[in-house]
Amino acid sequence: MRSVLIGMGGGLLIAWAWMAVGTISSDAYGQRAAATPQHELGADGEHLLALSCVTSTNVQQIVLIDKQRRVLSVYHVESQSGAIALKSVRNCSGDMLMDEFNTSEPKPQEIRAVLEQR
């Protein structure tokens, strides 16, 4: 029982310290998946976004997004060994230029046509 209380106290202390230095995003967590907390990183705190979740295979997945360069990197961290593996890197600049890809009905073009009729 004593170790449980110590663990809870330590966890609360860490959470309080984290919030005190302002590293937790001020966005409402209830409006996005709980498994993807957002934290700003980097010297200027403006260009790097980190998203993290634990997969169904108990691997921590970390996604880093460089907002300036529009590059996405995905890493997996093994829970047992702590080994970090880079899984993929992608420049998303071209992706963002497409109007649609792999979409279902109604297509974006159809929605725009309906809105233009109003």
N, C-alpha and C positions, 0 to 999 in steps of 0.2 A: 504494500500500500504506500509506503514511504517513497519508493522509487517511482511509482506512478505519479504522485504529487510533485516530485522533483522534476520529472519529465514534462508534466503539464506546465509547471512554472517556467521551466526553461523555454518551452515552446511559446508561451505567452510573452516572455521577455524578448525573444527573437522577433516575434511578430510586431511587438510594440516598437522595437528599435528600427525595424524595417520601415514601418509607417512614419516614424519620427524623422527619418532622413528623406522621406518623400519619394522612395523608389517605386511604390505601388501606384499604379495608374489611378487617376481620380474618376475614371469612367465607371458607370454603374455595372457591377459584375453580374447583376441579375439579367442583363440584356444580351449576354453572350455566353457561350459554352463555358462552364466552370473549368474545363480542362485546358483552356487557352488563356491564362492570365497574360497581360501585356506589360512589359517593362522596357523603358527606354534605357539604352546603353550608350557608351561612347563619351568622349570628352565634352562634346557640345550637347549631348542628350537629345539631339534632334534627328539624326539620320539612321540610327540602328534600332530596330524593333526586334524583340525576342519573344517567341511563343513556345510554350512547353506543355507537354502532356505525357502521360504514361500509356503506352499502347497495350492491347490485349495480350501481347506476348511478354509483358512486364519489362519493356525497354522504354527508357525515357527518350522521347523524340523532341529535339530542339530545332525550331525553325528561326533562322536569322534573316531579317529583311533589311537590306540597305536601301533606304528610301531615296537617297541621292542618286545612286547608280542603278536603281530598280533591279537589284539582284537578290534572288532568294536562295538560301543554302539550308539543307536539311542534314541534321546529325542524329545519330543514335548513340545512346550511352547505355552500355550493358550494366544492369543492376548488380550483378555478382562481382564482376572484375573492375568496373568503372572505365572500361575501355571505350574510347570515343571513335566512332567511324563516320566519316563524311559519306553521305548517301547520294546527294545530288546537289548541283548548283545550276541555276537557270537565270538568265537575263530575261526579265518579263516585259521589257520595253515593247517588243513586237507583239506580245500577247495583248497588251492594252490597246493596240491600234485596231484590233479586229472588232467588228460590230457584233458578231455572234459566232459561236463555235459549239457544237454538240448541245444545242438547246432544244427544248421541247416547245410544243404549242402552248400559248400563242408566241410566235416569233417576235423579237423586238421590233422588226419592221411593221408587223401587223398592229402592234400596240400603238406605235407612232401614227399609223394611218387612222386608227380610230380616234386618237386624241386630236389629230389635225381636223377632223370633221366637226368637232365641237365648236 
